[in-house]
Amino acid sequence: MYEHLLSEDALKLRDEVRDLVAWVPRQMILDMDAEKIRFPREFLAEAGKRNLLGVRYPKAWGGRGLDWVSTCMVMEEVGVLGYIFACTFGVGAELVCDAILRHGSDDQKTRYVKPLLAGELFAAEGLTEPRGGSDFFGTTTTARRDGDDFVLDGQKRFIVGAEGADYFLVYARTNPDAEPHKGITAFLVDRGPGVEVHYLYGLMGSRGGGTGRVVFKNCRVPKENVLGEIDGGVRVFETMMIPERLGTAAMTIGPARAALEVAGGYTTRRRAFGKTINAFQGVSFQVAEASMLLDAASSLVYTTARAVDAGETPSRTRRYISETKKFVTEACQKVVHNAMQVMGGIGYTNVYPIERIHRDLRLASIWTGTNEVMSMIIAHEWYTEYAKARAAKAPWRDYEADAAEADADGEKIYE
Ligand SMILES: Cc1cc2nc3c(=O)[nH]c(=O)nc-3n(C[C@H](O)[C@H](O)[C@H](O)COP(=O)(O)OP(=O)(O)OC[C@H]3O[C@@H](n4cnc5c(N)ncnc54)[C@H](O)[C@@H]3O)c2cc1C
């Protein structure tokens, strides 16, 4: 669907990613789902060795100097292994490193980005707290200044990659008296004294990615590890929403595509009433709907990626990204639903991977901002743009008047 948007270099890169995907042993996927492997260290190290982490970053910091379109392609291809592979791939390389490269010092880039992209160091992002994830500004983790250090106390939960992380990007309240968006700071916190990780979730799916709770108790962080400005965490948070949500959308396509291909193989071989079942419209129309949704999802991901690459305005970017995250995650969940449905009972068993993909992808509409939060942002940005367009006297034509009774007396009542 998106091949025409990829450069020659990006197409070659796709072959490289597919080679990495082919390298992963089947047992690794099964062991992660069974939580015999709690964190895919070996996979991330191999991806780093092959220079596939963070391809859009400058070569000087370990990337390949490519763009968001290429990044989305990489995330999609990694996703066919299973959602959690792409989640762990994305959290360190695509989220945390993005924040450091945008807001960090050269020293931070050298210490934290270069080794992570080489697959030698691992990172996680701690935003959600037991108290809530949607309400970021309600953060209760605190960071108290003490000489040249900050002292962190608090908890973050549902943190992908916590189990294997060498460092964490964490938001904490540094100024309790300021308005919420003026009193939060982003920190790079090394795993060490004062940091406890509890791997404790009975997750429905997306297992084996080291998801855990991270507890900070009297945890000393030197001021050199403040990311961006003190009390300026909101600026880090805002830029991170691009990789969080666009990355989430792109990686969701991979497993859905895999599920549909498995269903394609089954429905062209399985027979009922003397025919292969794809001869029945009840089956093939569900496949048609899934194919359409996948293509629509890809179109949105790669068009939005182009918009980000082209430097679209922050407001439009927020709307496009939120629309993409919401639409793609819901469309892909429907794709997997259809894939299971056309396989009948066997699709519901672990003889085929669709039941795992179904469990894994349920996460997509919940994490990196729920889809309800996406709707809030979309509505806000749409109305803001609408008001601006009205003020600028656009559109050029008054569509509302193009109705026979447009001037009817007493009909246009608003209160
Ligand atoms: C497997 C997994 C991995 C995760 N990985 C990470 C990670 O690596 N790092 C990280 O920081 N977080 C992570 N999360 C957390 C995830 O991002 C949050 O769970 C999510 O943002 C929702 O927060 P919450 O669970 O606290 O729900 P709440 O914020 O309590 O929301 C509960 C419900 O209320 C709705 N709601 C809340 N406010 C509003 C509103 N204003 N309008 C309409 N509806 C509203 C929500 O949409 C939701 O349906 C992960 C979660 C899971 C399950």
The ligand as an SDF file (V2000), in Angstrom:
LIG
                    3D

 53 58  0  0  0  0  0  0  0  0999 V2000
    0.5900   -3.2590   28.8860 C   0  0  0  0  0  0  0  0  0  0  0  0
    0.6720   -1.7900   29.1430 C   0  0  0  0  0  0  0  0  0  0  0  0
    1.8470   -1.1210   28.8350 C   0  0  0  0  0  0  0  0  0  0  0  0
    1.9890    0.2420   29.1150 C   0  0  0  0  0  0  0  0  0  0  0  0
    3.1770    0.8840   28.9170 N   0  0  0  0  0  0  0  0  0  0  0  0
    3.3720    2.1160   29.4230 C   0  0  0  0  0  0  0  0  0  0  0  0
    4.6740    2.7150   29.4270 C   0  0  0  0  0  0  0  0  0  0  0  0
    5.6520    2.1420   28.9300 O   0  0  0  0  0  0  0  0  0  0  0  0
    4.8360    3.9240   30.0210 N   0  0  0  0  0  0  0  0  0  0  0  0
    3.8010    4.5980   30.5890 C   0  0  0  0  0  0  0  0  0  0  0  0
    4.0130    5.6780   31.1180 O   0  0  0  0  0  0  0  0  0  0  0  0
    2.5370    4.0820   30.5770 N   0  0  0  0  0  0  0  0  0  0  0  0
    2.3160    2.8540   30.0230 C   0  0  0  0  0  0  0  0  0  0  0  0
    1.0540    2.2860   30.0420 N   0  0  0  0  0  0  0  0  0  0  0  0
   -0.0250    3.0140   30.6650 C   0  0  0  0  0  0  0  0  0  0  0  0
   -1.0930    3.4880   29.7070 C   0  0  0  0  0  0  0  0  0  0  0  0
   -0.5960    4.4900   28.8640 O   0  0  0  0  0  0  0  0  0  0  0  0
   -2.2810    3.9420   30.5800 C   0  0  0  0  0  0  0  0  0  0  0  0
   -2.8590    2.7730   31.1230 O   0  0  0  0  0  0  0  0  0  0  0  0
   -3.2990    4.7710   29.8340 C   0  0  0  0  0  0  0  0  0  0  0  0
   -2.7620    6.0070   29.4460 O   0  0  0  0  0  0  0  0  0  0  0  0
   -4.5690    5.0100   30.6430 C   0  0  0  0  0  0  0  0  0  0  0  0
   -4.2640    5.4230   31.9420 O   0  0  0  0  0  0  0  0  0  0  0  0
   -4.9460    4.6700   33.1830 P   0  0  0  0  0  0  0  0  0  0  0  0
   -4.7390    3.2090   33.0140 O   0  0  0  0  0  0  0  0  0  0  0  0
   -4.4390    5.2810   34.4310 O   0  0  0  0  0  0  0  0  0  0  0  0
   -6.4740    4.9320   33.0160 O   0  0  0  0  0  0  0  0  0  0  0  0
   -7.2570    6.2520   33.4520 P   0  0  0  0  0  0  0  0  0  0  0  0
   -6.4910    7.4550   33.0780 O   0  0  0  0  0  0  0  0  0  0  0  0
   -7.6710    6.1140   34.8640 O   0  0  0  0  0  0  0  0  0  0  0  0
   -8.5450    6.1280   32.5280 O   0  0  0  0  0  0  0  0  0  0  0  0
   -9.5870    5.1770   32.7890 C   0  0  0  0  0  0  0  0  0  0  0  0
  -10.6850    5.3710   31.7350 C   0  0  0  0  0  0  0  0  0  0  0  0
  -11.2110    6.6860   31.8330 O   0  0  0  0  0  0  0  0  0  0  0  0
  -11.1170    7.3220   30.5670 C   0  0  0  0  0  0  0  0  0  0  0  0
  -10.8610    8.7470   30.7670 N   0  0  0  0  0  0  0  0  0  0  0  0
   -9.9680    9.3240   31.6250 C   0  0  0  0  0  0  0  0  0  0  0  0
  -10.0130   10.6540   31.5020 N   0  0  0  0  0  0  0  0  0  0  0  0
  -10.9480   10.9350   30.5590 C   0  0  0  0  0  0  0  0  0  0  0  0
  -11.4560   12.1280   29.9750 C   0  0  0  0  0  0  0  0  0  0  0  0
  -11.0040   13.3340   30.3490 N   0  0  0  0  0  0  0  0  0  0  0  0
  -12.4180   12.0290   29.0280 N   0  0  0  0  0  0  0  0  0  0  0  0
  -12.8590   10.8100   28.6180 C   0  0  0  0  0  0  0  0  0  0  0  0
  -12.4300    9.6550   29.1280 N   0  0  0  0  0  0  0  0  0  0  0  0
  -11.4870    9.7110   30.0880 C   0  0  0  0  0  0  0  0  0  0  0  0
   -9.9860    6.6290   29.8330 C   0  0  0  0  0  0  0  0  0  0  0  0
  -10.1070    6.7800   28.4280 O   0  0  0  0  0  0  0  0  0  0  0  0
  -10.1780    5.2120   30.2970 C   0  0  0  0  0  0  0  0  0  0  0  0
  -11.1520    4.5930   29.5010 O   0  0  0  0  0  0  0  0  0  0  0  0
    0.8840    0.9440   29.6830 C   0  0  0  0  0  0  0  0  0  0  0  0
   -0.3240    0.2680   29.9380 C   0  0  0  0  0  0  0  0  0  0  0  0
   -0.4270   -1.0800   29.7020 C   0  0  0  0  0  0  0  0  0  0  0  0
   -1.7220   -1.7840   30.0330 C   0  0  0  0  0  0  0  0  0  0  0  0
  1  2  1  0
  2  3  1  0
  2 52  2  0
  3  4  2  0
  4  5  1  0
  4 50  1  0
  5  6  2  0
  6  7  1  0
  6 13  1  0
  7  8  2  0
  7  9  1  0
  9 10  1  0
 10 11  2  0
 10 12  1  0
 12 13  2  0
 13 14  1  0
 14 15  1  0
 14 50  1  0
 15 16  1  0
 16 17  1  0
 16 18  1  0
 18 19  1  0
 18 20  1  0
 20 21  1  0
 20 22  1  0
 22 23  1  0
 23 24  1  0
 24 25  2  0
 24 26  1  0
 24 27  1  0
 27 28  1  0
 28 29  2  0
 28 30  1  0
 28 31  1  0
 31 32  1  0
 32 33  1  0
 33 34  1  0
 33 48  1  0
 34 35  1  0
 35 36  1  0
 35 46  1  0
 36 37  1  0
 36 45  1  0
 37 38  2  0
 38 39  1  0
 39 40  1  0
 39 45  2  0
 40 41  1  0
 40 42  2  0
 42 43  1  0
 43 44  2  0
 44 45  1  0
 46 47  1  0
 46 48  1  0
 48 49  1  0
 50 51  2  0
 51 52  1  0
 52 53  1  0
M  END
$$$$
